[in-house]
Amino acid sequence: MSIYQEIILEHYKNPHNFGTIKNPSKRSSIFNPLCGDKIELEAIFKKGKVEKIKFRAQGCAISQASASILTDHVLGRIKEDLKKLDKDFMIKLLGIELGPNRIKCALLPLEALHKLIT
């Protein structure tokens, strides 16, 4: 097993930033009807920066680990920078090769993030 696969499993078993925020600035939710994965994000923004972010997820290890890793990355960043994050960024952030069936799982948290910051 590669180090990246181990990181994915660790984030799945012990997700970072999992839970809810009391009185978030904004919420978003994304559901993939093809596989049943669901990601919900909540954040508090101060001066255009992500001060706090939490997620809840139902679904596969890839979508949940991706949400955990992404929320770690976005803390303290400004919305304008987050709007630039794309598919290539997420694949690089995860560090694993994904087949066509799993790419949507990995990108679901990014889609929720883009919805959150618009």
DSSP file (Angstrom, degrees, kcal/mol; ACC not computed):
  #  RESIDUE AA STRUCTURE BP1 BP2  ACC     N-H-->O    O-->H-N    N-H-->O    O-->H-N    TCO  KAPPA ALPHA  PHI   PSI    X-CA   Y-CA   Z-CA
    1    1 A M              0   0    0      0, 0.0     2,-0.1     0, 0.0     0, 0.0   0.000 360.0 360.0 360.0 134.7    0.0    0.0    0.0
    2    2 A S     >  -     0   0    0      1,-0.1     4,-2.0     4,-0.0     5,-0.2  -0.336 360.0-110.6 -78.3 162.8    1.4    3.4   -0.9
    3    3 A I  H  > S+     0   0    0      1,-0.2     4,-2.1     2,-0.2     5,-0.1   0.860 119.6  54.2 -59.5 -36.5    1.8    6.3    1.5
    4    4 A Y  H  > S+     0   0    0      2,-0.2     4,-2.3     1,-0.2    -1,-0.2   0.893 106.4  50.3 -68.1 -39.0   -1.0    8.1   -0.3
    5    5 A Q  H  > S+     0   0    0      1,-0.2     4,-2.3     2,-0.2    -1,-0.2   0.890 110.3  51.3 -64.0 -37.6   -3.4    5.2    0.1
    6    6 A E  H  X S+     0   0    0     -4,-2.0     4,-2.4     2,-0.2    -2,-0.2   0.892 108.5  51.3 -64.8 -39.7   -2.5    5.1    3.8
    7    7 A I  H  X S+     0   0    0     -4,-2.1     4,-2.5     2,-0.2     5,-0.2   0.915 109.1  50.8 -63.7 -43.1   -3.3    8.8    4.1
    8    8 A I  H  X S+     0   0    0     -4,-2.3     4,-2.0     1,-0.2    -2,-0.2   0.937 112.1  46.6 -59.1 -47.9   -6.7    8.3    2.4
    9    9 A L  H  X S+     0   0    0     -4,-2.3     4,-2.6     1,-0.2     5,-0.2   0.887 111.3  51.9 -63.8 -39.1   -7.5    5.5    4.8
   10   10 A E  H  X S+     0   0    0     -4,-2.4     4,-2.7     1,-0.2    -1,-0.2   0.919 110.9  47.0 -64.3 -43.3   -6.4    7.5    7.8
   11   11 A H  H  < S+     0   0    0     -4,-2.5    -1,-0.2     2,-0.2    -2,-0.2   0.834 113.0  50.7 -67.4 -31.5   -8.6   10.5    6.8
   12   12 A Y  H  < S+     0   0    0     -4,-2.0    -2,-0.2    -5,-0.2    -1,-0.2   0.925 116.9  38.6 -69.4 -45.3  -11.5    8.2    6.3
   13   13 A K  H  < S+     0   0    0     -4,-2.6    -2,-0.2     1,-0.3    -3,-0.2   0.849 134.3  22.7 -74.9 -34.7  -11.1    6.5    9.7
   14   14 A N  S  < S-     0   0    0     -4,-2.7    -1,-0.3    -5,-0.2    -2,-0.2  -0.611  85.4-164.8-132.8  71.1  -10.2    9.7   11.6
   15   15 A P    >   -     0   0    0      0, 0.0     3,-0.6     0, 0.0     2,-0.3  -0.273  13.3-132.6 -65.6 141.4  -11.6   12.6    9.5
   16   16 A H  T 3  S+     0   0    0      1,-0.2    55,-0.1    49,-0.1    56,-0.1  -0.652  86.0  13.9 -86.2 147.8  -10.4   16.1   10.3
   17   17 A N  T 3  S+     0   0    0     -2,-0.3    38,-2.2     1,-0.2     2,-0.4   0.780  85.5 157.9  60.8  30.6  -12.9   18.9   10.6
   18   18 A F  B <   +a   55   0A   0     -3,-0.6     2,-0.3    36,-0.2    -1,-0.2  -0.700  36.1  41.8 -86.6 135.8  -15.9   16.5   10.9
   19   19 A G  S    S-     0   0    0     36,-2.6     2,-0.3    -2,-0.4    23,-0.1  -0.941  84.9 -56.1 136.2-154.5  -19.0   17.8   12.5
   20   20 A T        -     0   0    0     -2,-0.3     2,-0.4    34,-0.1    35,-0.1  -0.842  31.8-134.9-127.4 163.1  -21.1   20.9   12.6
   21   21 A I        -     0   0    0     -2,-0.3     2,-0.5    33,-0.1    22,-0.1  -0.969  22.6-124.6-118.7 132.6  -20.7   24.6   13.3
   22   22 A K  S    S-     0   0    0     -2,-0.4    -2,-0.0     1,-0.3     0, 0.0  -0.658  93.5  -3.9 -75.1 125.4  -23.0   26.6   15.5
   23   23 A N  S    S-     0   0    0     -2,-0.5    -1,-0.3     1,-0.1     2,-0.0   0.953  86.8-164.2  57.6  58.3  -24.3   29.6   13.5
   24   24 A P        -     0   0    0      0, 0.0    20,-0.2     0, 0.0     3,-0.1  -0.326  25.4-129.7 -68.3 155.3  -22.2   29.1   10.3
   25   25 A S  S    S-     0   0    0     18,-2.1     2,-0.3     1,-0.2    19,-0.2   0.853  88.9  -0.2 -67.8 -35.8  -21.8   32.0    7.8
   26   26 A K  E     -B   43   0A   0     17,-1.7    17,-2.2     2,-0.0     2,-0.3  -0.993  61.3-159.6-155.9 153.9  -22.8   29.6    5.0
   27   27 A R  E     -B   42   0A   0     -2,-0.3     2,-0.3    15,-0.2    15,-0.2  -0.950   8.5-178.5-132.3 152.6  -23.8   26.0    4.3
   28   28 A S  E     -B   41   0A   0     13,-2.2    13,-2.5    -2,-0.3     2,-0.4  -0.985   5.9-165.3-147.1 158.1  -23.8   23.9    1.2
   29   29 A S  E     -B   40   0A   0     -2,-0.3     2,-0.4    11,-0.2    11,-0.2  -0.994   2.2-172.3-145.7 136.1  -24.8   20.3    0.4
   30   30 A I  E     -B   39   0A   0      9,-2.6     9,-2.5    -2,-0.4     2,-0.4  -0.995   3.4-169.7-131.8 136.4  -24.0   18.1   -2.6
   31   31 A F  E     -B   38   0A   0     -2,-0.4     7,-0.2     7,-0.2     3,-0.1  -0.990  13.3-153.3-128.7 133.1  -25.5   14.7   -3.4
   32   32 A N    >>  -     0   0    0      5,-3.0     4,-2.9    -2,-0.4     3,-0.8  -0.892   7.3-168.9-104.2 103.5  -24.4   12.3   -6.0
   33   33 A P  T 34 S+     0   0    0      0, 0.0    -1,-0.1     0, 0.0     5,-0.0   0.720  80.6  66.0 -66.7 -19.3  -27.5   10.2   -6.9
   34   34 A L  T 34 S+     0   0    0      1,-0.1    -2,-0.0    -3,-0.1    -3,-0.0   0.872 123.6  10.4 -69.9 -36.1  -25.4    7.7   -8.9
   35   35 A C  T <4 S-     0   0    0     -3,-0.8    -1,-0.1     2,-0.1    25,-0.0   0.561  99.0-117.3-119.5 -13.5  -23.5    6.4   -5.9
   36   36 A G     <  +     0   0    0     -4,-2.9     2,-0.1     1,-0.3    22,-0.0   0.464  59.2 150.1  90.4   1.3  -25.4    7.9   -2.9
   37   37 A D        -     0   0    0     -5,-0.4    -5,-3.0    -6,-0.1     2,-0.4  -0.428  22.7-172.5 -69.1 142.6  -22.5   10.0   -1.6
   38   38 A K  E     -BC  31  58A   0     20,-2.9    20,-2.3    -7,-0.2     2,-0.4  -0.998   8.6-171.3-139.6 133.5  -23.4   13.2    0.2
   39   39 A I  E     -BC  30  57A   0     -9,-2.5    -9,-2.6    -2,-0.4     2,-0.4  -0.992   0.6-172.0-125.5 130.9  -21.2   16.0    1.4
   40   40 A E  E     -BC  29  56A   0     16,-2.7    16,-2.1    -2,-0.4     2,-0.4  -0.990   7.4-168.6-121.4 129.6  -22.4   18.9    3.6
   41   41 A L  E     -BC  28  55A   0    -13,-2.5   -13,-2.2    -2,-0.4     2,-0.3  -0.909   7.4-176.8-116.8 145.2  -20.1   21.8    4.4
   42   42 A E  E     +BC  27  54A   0     12,-2.3    12,-2.6    -2,-0.4     2,-0.3  -0.993  12.2 176.0-135.7 141.9  -20.5   24.6    6.9
   43   43 A A  E     -BC  26  53A   0    -17,-2.2   -18,-2.1    -2,-0.3   -17,-1.7  -0.983  28.0-142.2-145.9 155.8  -18.1   27.5    7.3
   44   44 A I  E     - C   0  52A   0      8,-2.6     7,-2.7    -2,-0.3     8,-1.5  -0.989  23.9-161.0-115.0 126.5  -17.5   30.7    9.2
   45   45 A F  E     - C   0  50A   0     -2,-0.5     2,-0.4     5,-0.2     5,-0.2  -0.902   9.9-176.8-109.7 135.8  -15.9   33.5    7.1
   46   46 A K  E >  S- C   0  49A   0      3,-2.2     3,-1.8    -2,-0.4    -2,-0.0  -0.984  76.2 -14.5-132.0 122.2  -14.1   36.5    8.5
   47   47 A K  T 3  S-     0   0    0     -2,-0.4     3,-0.1     1,-0.3    -1,-0.1   0.870 129.2 -53.8  54.2  40.4  -12.8   39.2    6.2
   48   48 A G  T 3  S+     0   0    0      1,-0.3    31,-2.3    30,-0.1     2,-0.3   0.483 115.7 112.9  78.2   2.4  -13.2   36.9    3.3
   49   49 A K  E <  S-DC  78  46A   0     -3,-1.8    -3,-2.2    29,-0.2     2,-0.9  -0.792  76.0-110.5-108.5 151.4  -11.1   34.1    4.8
   50   50 A V  E     + C   0  45A   0     27,-2.4    26,-3.1    24,-0.4    -5,-0.2  -0.695  38.4 171.9 -77.3 107.8  -12.2   30.7    6.0
   51   51 A E  E     +     0   0A   0     -7,-2.7     2,-0.3    -2,-0.9    -1,-0.2   0.840  69.3   2.8 -84.8 -36.9  -11.9   30.9    9.8
   52   52 A K  E     - C   0  44A   0     -8,-1.5    -8,-2.6    -3,-0.2    -1,-0.3  -0.991  64.7-178.9-150.4 142.1  -13.6   27.6   10.5
   53   53 A I  E     + C   0  43A   0     -2,-0.3     2,-0.3   -10,-0.2   -10,-0.2  -0.994   2.2 176.9-146.2 139.1  -15.0   24.8    8.3
   54   54 A K  E     - C   0  42A   0    -12,-2.6   -12,-2.3    -2,-0.3     2,-0.3  -0.943   8.0-161.8-135.7 156.8  -16.7   21.5    9.1
   55   55 A F  E     -aC  18  41A   0    -38,-2.2   -36,-2.6    -2,-0.3     2,-0.4  -0.967  10.6-159.9-137.9 156.5  -18.2   18.7    7.0
   56   56 A R  E     - C   0  40A   0    -16,-2.1   -16,-2.7    -2,-0.3     2,-0.3  -0.977  23.3-177.2-127.4 144.9  -20.5   15.8    7.4
   57   57 A A  E     - C   0  39A   0     -2,-0.4     2,-0.4   -18,-0.2   -18,-0.2  -0.995  23.4-169.0-147.3 149.3  -20.5   13.0    4.8
   58   58 A Q  E     + C   0  38A   0    -20,-2.3   -20,-2.9    -2,-0.3     2,-0.3  -0.995  56.4  50.3-131.8 131.4  -22.1    9.8    3.9
   59   59 A G  S    S-     0   0    0     -2,-0.4    -2,-0.1   -22,-0.2   -23,-0.1  -0.973  83.6  -7.2 144.4-157.9  -20.5    7.6    1.3
   60   60 A C     >  -     0   0    0     -2,-0.3     4,-2.0     1,-0.1     5,-0.2  -0.121  62.8-105.3 -75.5 168.3  -17.3    6.0    0.2
   61   61 A A  H  > S+     0   0    0      1,-0.2     4,-2.7     2,-0.2     5,-0.3   0.855 117.0  56.3 -61.2 -37.1  -13.9    6.3    1.7
   62   62 A I  H  > S+     0   0    0      2,-0.2     4,-2.5     1,-0.2    -1,-0.2   0.938 108.8  44.3 -64.5 -47.4  -12.7    8.5   -1.2
   63   63 A S  H  > S+     0   0    0      2,-0.2     4,-1.8     1,-0.2    -1,-0.2   0.902 117.6  44.9 -66.8 -39.4  -15.4   11.1   -0.9
   64   64 A Q  H  X S+     0   0    0     -4,-2.0     4,-2.0     2,-0.2    -2,-0.2   0.915 115.5  45.8 -71.5 -42.7  -15.1   11.3    2.9
   65   65 A A  H  X S+     0   0    0     -4,-2.7     4,-2.7    -5,-0.2     5,-0.2   0.897 111.0  54.3 -65.2 -39.5  -11.2   11.4    2.9
   66   66 A S  H  X S+     0   0    0     -4,-2.5     4,-2.6    -5,-0.3    -1,-0.2   0.895 108.2  49.5 -60.9 -40.9  -11.3   14.0    0.1
   67   67 A A  H  X S+     0   0    0     -4,-1.8     4,-2.5     2,-0.2    -1,-0.2   0.908 111.7  48.8 -64.3 -42.2  -13.6   16.2    2.3
   68   68 A S  H  X S+     0   0    0     -4,-2.0     4,-1.7     2,-0.2    -2,-0.2   0.934 114.6  43.9 -62.7 -47.6  -11.3   15.8    5.3
   69   69 A I  H  X S+     0   0    0     -4,-2.7     4,-1.8     1,-0.2    -2,-0.2   0.901 114.5  50.0 -66.2 -41.9   -8.1   16.7    3.2
   70   70 A L  H  X S+     0   0    0     -4,-2.6     4,-2.1    -5,-0.2    -2,-0.2   0.914 108.1  51.9 -65.4 -43.1   -9.8   19.6    1.4
   71   71 A T  H  X S+     0   0    0     -4,-2.5     4,-1.1     1,-0.2    -1,-0.2   0.881 108.1  52.6 -64.3 -35.5  -11.1   21.2    4.6
   72   72 A D  H  < S+     0   0    0     -4,-1.7     3,-0.4    -5,-0.2    -1,-0.2   0.927 111.0  48.5 -59.2 -43.5   -7.6   21.0    6.1
   73   73 A H  H  < S+     0   0    0     -4,-1.8    -2,-0.2     1,-0.2    -1,-0.2   0.857 109.1  50.5 -67.2 -37.3   -6.3   22.8    3.0
   74   74 A V  H >< S+     0   0    0     -4,-2.1     3,-2.3    -5,-0.1   -24,-0.4   0.666  77.2 116.4 -83.4 -15.6   -8.9   25.6    2.9
   75   75 A L  T 3< S+     0   0    0     -4,-1.1   -24,-0.2    -3,-0.4     3,-0.1  -0.302  88.3   7.9 -55.6 128.5   -8.6   26.8    6.5
   76   76 A G  T 3  S+     0   0    0    -26,-3.1    -1,-0.3     1,-0.3     2,-0.2   0.418 101.7 123.9  82.7  -1.7   -7.3   30.4    6.6
   77   77 A R    <   -     0   0    0     -3,-2.3   -27,-2.4   -27,-0.1    -1,-0.3  -0.589  62.3-112.5 -94.0 155.6   -7.5   30.9    2.8
   78   78 A I  B >>  -D   49   0A   0    -29,-0.2     4,-1.6    -2,-0.2     3,-0.6  -0.547  22.7-118.4 -86.7 151.9   -9.4   33.6    1.1
   79   79 A K  H 3> S+     0   0    0    -31,-2.3     4,-1.8     1,-0.2    -1,-0.1   0.866 110.8  59.9 -56.0 -40.8  -12.5   32.9   -1.0
   80   80 A E  H 34 S+     0   0    0      1,-0.2     4,-0.5     2,-0.2    -1,-0.2   0.883 106.7  46.7 -60.0 -38.9  -10.9   34.3   -4.2
   81   81 A D  H X4 S+     0   0    0     -3,-0.6     3,-1.0     1,-0.2     4,-0.3   0.866 109.1  55.3 -69.1 -35.3   -8.1   31.7   -4.0
   82   82 A L  H >< S+     0   0    0     -4,-1.6     3,-1.2     1,-0.2    -2,-0.2   0.811  96.8  64.0 -68.8 -29.5  -10.6   28.9   -3.3
   83   83 A K  T 3< S+     0   0    0     -4,-1.8    -1,-0.2     1,-0.2    -2,-0.2   0.749  97.3  58.7 -64.3 -22.5  -12.5   29.7   -6.5
   84   84 A K  T <  S+     0   0    0     -3,-1.0    -1,-0.2    -4,-0.5    -2,-0.2   0.602  77.9 111.1 -83.5 -12.9   -9.4   28.7   -8.5
   85   85 A L    <   +     0   0    0     -3,-1.2     2,-0.2    -4,-0.3    29,-0.0  -0.423  46.9 169.3 -67.1 134.9   -9.3   25.2   -7.1
   86   86 A D     >  -     0   0    0     -2,-0.1     4,-2.2     1,-0.0     5,-0.2  -0.692  49.7 -75.7-136.5-173.9  -10.1   22.6   -9.8
   87   87 A K  H  > S+     0   0    0      1,-0.2     4,-2.4    -2,-0.2     5,-0.2   0.893 126.2  51.8 -54.8 -46.4  -10.1   18.9  -10.7
   88   88 A D  H  > S+     0   0    0      1,-0.2     4,-2.2     2,-0.2    -1,-0.2   0.886 108.1  52.7 -61.8 -38.9   -6.3   18.8  -11.3
   89   89 A F  H  > S+     0   0    0      2,-0.2     4,-2.9     1,-0.2    -1,-0.2   0.940 109.8  48.0 -60.2 -47.9   -5.8   20.4   -7.9
   90   90 A M  H  X S+     0   0    0     -4,-2.2     4,-2.3     1,-0.2     5,-0.2   0.905 110.9  50.1 -63.2 -42.2   -7.9   17.8   -6.1
   91   91 A I  H  X>S+     0   0    0     -4,-2.4     4,-2.1     1,-0.2     5,-0.5   0.916 113.9  45.8 -62.9 -42.2   -6.2   14.9   -7.8
   92   92 A K  H  <5S+     0   0    0     -4,-2.2    -2,-0.2    -5,-0.2    -1,-0.2   0.906 110.9  53.3 -65.9 -41.2   -2.8   16.3   -6.9
   93   93 A L  H  <5S+     0   0    0     -4,-2.9    -2,-0.2     1,-0.2    -1,-0.2   0.887 112.2  44.6 -61.3 -39.8   -4.0   17.0   -3.3
   94   94 A L  H  <5S-     0   0    0     -4,-2.3    -1,-0.2    -5,-0.2    -2,-0.2   0.846  93.2-152.0 -75.3 -34.1   -5.1   13.4   -2.9
   95   95 A G  T  <5 +     0   0    0     -4,-2.1     2,-0.3     1,-0.2   -91,-0.2   0.668  55.0 104.2  74.2  16.9   -2.0   11.9   -4.5
   96   96 A I  S   <S-     0   0    0     -5,-0.5     2,-0.4   -92,-0.1    -1,-0.2  -0.922  74.1-109.7-128.0 156.5   -3.6    8.8   -5.8
   97   97 A E        -     0   0    0     -2,-0.3     2,-0.4    -3,-0.1    -6,-0.0  -0.685  36.1-162.1 -82.5 135.7   -4.7    7.6   -9.3
   98   98 A L        -     0   0    0     -2,-0.4     5,-0.0     2,-0.0    -7,-0.0  -0.961  11.0-134.6-123.3 136.3   -8.5    7.4   -9.6
   99   99 A G    >>  -     0   0    0     -2,-0.4     4,-1.5     1,-0.1     3,-1.1  -0.291  39.7 -94.5 -76.7 170.9  -10.5    5.6  -12.2
  100  100 A P  H 3> S+     0   0    0      0, 0.0     4,-0.6     0, 0.0    -1,-0.1   0.789 124.6  55.4 -59.8 -29.0  -13.5    7.3  -13.9
  101  101 A N  H 34 S+     0   0    0      1,-0.2     4,-0.3     2,-0.1    -3,-0.0   0.758 113.0  41.0 -75.5 -23.6  -15.9    5.8  -11.4
  102  102 A R  H <> S+     0   0    0     -3,-1.1     4,-2.0     2,-0.1    -1,-0.2   0.611  93.8  79.4 -99.6 -15.2  -14.0    7.3   -8.4
  103  103 A I  H  X S+     0   0    0     -4,-1.5     4,-1.8     1,-0.2     5,-0.1   0.891  92.3  52.8 -63.1 -39.0  -13.2   10.7   -9.8
  104  104 A K  H  X S+     0   0    0     -4,-0.6     4,-1.1     1,-0.2    -1,-0.2   0.884 107.3  53.2 -63.1 -37.9  -16.7   12.0   -9.0
  105  105 A C  H  4 S+     0   0    0     -4,-0.3     3,-0.4     1,-0.2    -1,-0.2   0.920 110.4  46.5 -61.1 -44.5  -16.4   10.8   -5.4
  106  106 A A  H  < S+     0   0    0     -4,-2.0     4,-0.4     1,-0.2    -1,-0.2   0.810 114.4  47.7 -68.7 -30.4  -13.1   12.7   -5.0
  107  107 A L  H  X S+     0   0    0     -4,-1.8     4,-2.4    -5,-0.2    -1,-0.2   0.593  86.7  87.6 -89.5 -10.9  -14.5   15.9   -6.6
  108  108 A L  H  X S+     0   0    0     -4,-1.1     4,-2.2    -3,-0.4    -1,-0.2   0.904  88.7  49.0 -57.6 -45.2  -17.8   16.0   -4.6
  109  109 A P  H  > S+     0   0    0      0, 0.0     4,-2.3     0, 0.0    -1,-0.2   0.879 110.2  52.1 -63.1 -35.3  -16.2   18.0   -1.7
  110  110 A L  H  > S+     0   0    0     -4,-0.4     4,-2.6     2,-0.2    -2,-0.2   0.907 108.4  51.1 -65.0 -40.9  -14.7   20.5   -4.2
  111  111 A E  H  X S+     0   0    0     -4,-2.4     4,-2.0     1,-0.2    -1,-0.2   0.909 110.6  48.8 -61.8 -41.6  -18.1   20.9   -5.8
  112  112 A A  H  X S+     0   0    0     -4,-2.2     4,-2.0    -5,-0.2    -2,-0.2   0.881 110.4  51.9 -64.3 -38.4  -19.6   21.5   -2.3
  113  113 A L  H  X S+     0   0    0     -4,-2.3     4,-2.0     2,-0.2    -2,-0.2   0.932 108.3  49.7 -64.6 -45.9  -16.8   24.1   -1.6
  114  114 A H  H  X S+     0   0    0     -4,-2.6     4,-0.6     1,-0.2    -1,-0.2   0.891 111.9  49.0 -60.7 -39.0  -17.5   26.0   -4.8
  115  115 A K  H >< S+     0   0    0     -4,-2.0     3,-0.6     1,-0.2    -1,-0.2   0.884 109.8  53.5 -64.9 -38.3  -21.2   26.1   -3.9
  116  116 A L  H 3< S+     0   0    0     -4,-2.0    -2,-0.2     1,-0.2    -1,-0.2   0.850 110.6  44.4 -65.3 -37.0  -20.3   27.3   -0.4
  117  117 A I  H 3<        0   0    0     -4,-2.0    -1,-0.2     1,-0.2    -2,-0.2   0.461 360.0 360.0 -94.2  -0.6  -18.2   30.2   -1.6
  118  118 A T    <<        0   0    0     -4,-0.6    -1,-0.2    -3,-0.6    -2,-0.1   0.466 360.0 360.0 -91.4 360.0  -20.5   31.6   -4.3
